[in-house]
Amino acid sequence: MNKTILITGGAGFIGSHVVRKFVSDYPDYQIINLDALTYAGNLENLKDIEGFPNYTFVKADITDAAHILEIFKEYQPDGVIHLAAESHVDRSITNPTAFVMTNVIGTVNLLNAAKEIWKDNYEGKRFHHVSTDEVFGALGETGLFTEETKYDPHSPYSASKASSDHFVRAYHDTYGLPIVLTNCSNNYGPNHFPEKLIPLCIHNILNEKPLPIYGDGKYTRDWLFVVDHAKAIDLVFHQGKNGDCYNVGGFNEWQNIDLVSELCKQMDEKLGRAAGTSAKLITYVKDRPGHDLRYAIDATKINQELGYQPSVTFEEGLSITIDWFLKNEDWLNNVTSGDYQKYYDKQYEG
């Protein structure tokens, strides 16, 4: 089946795993990876597939409506998997406008371009919007987010993602655009940008720096191995019901302090350090504004309707993740130094 699939944000953490899966698993598909290569976009994540004949990289910013429409007209994608987003809550508190521009305006630009080139001929077409469980707000000590949970975003980041979700649904309801939508829990795994908790702690343990933990460390999240998320996106994109949404979770809740303690234990074992060495680096820091206590996904729907199941336990996935970072310290050093941003110039403009 010859199809052209446009994946936005495909040089980012989750996007690179989705691009790699689609390029490798669907050789008859032409995969167009569209990314602006802002601070979190890293083409070094995709060095292993950049020579594949069914892979093309396009540098573009989804906030540029005219350029996005040109790209859609040139490549005529049959499907869009939309992962491009500003995603770091702390950054959204500092600069909310950037999140509105990328997550809201950028999403609308993609929807408009898809609507324009498909021109109501939607047979075989699909727009898959990838979102977050943070749009649902916060949970108490019990309960789970379902697909029916009302939206209640608390941060500029989650508010921008909630708005983009509403626009995607509105284009389905108003114009009949064929869409599916997924809301996922916290991802972790190889290639994770080191401003996030797990890679930040791995980097800091390697360099014997403090491990910052917000508040009392009791904040709870459901953690999803990024490879499993890519599998879920594949399932929903190909088998999900048109106009429907699916929650994607890892069935795997951890309080931050327990997660970091497990990470410290595994790092000590892998580095040959005495037990408890890394845990001494744990440092409690001032909480961030509007910090939601607990997120937890009920992934029953995607499990029952599409047969989705996580492939690893958290302890197994964390071990795989740590091993990857230990084997790829050059990648980590390039990211933390900013050198990874030179890769595009060297590879594509040299």
Secondary structure, 3 states (H helix, E strand, C coil): CCEEEEEECCCCHHHHHHHHHHHHHCCCEEEEEEECCCCCCCHHHHCCCCCCCCEEEEECCCCCHHHHHHHHHHHCCCEEEECCCCCCHHHHHHCHHHHHHHHHHHHHHHHHHHHHHHCCCCCCCEEEEEEEHHHHCCECCCCCECCCCCCCCCCHHHHHHHHHHHHHHHHHHHHCCCEEEEEECEEECCCCCCCCHHHHHHHHHHCCCCEEEECCCCCEEEEEEHHHHHHHHHHHHHHCCCCCEEEECCCCEEEHHHHHHHHHHHHHHHHCCCCCCHHHHEEEECCCCCCCCECCECCHHHHHHHCCCCCCCHHHHHHHHHHHHHHCHHHHHHHHHCHHHHHHHHHHCC
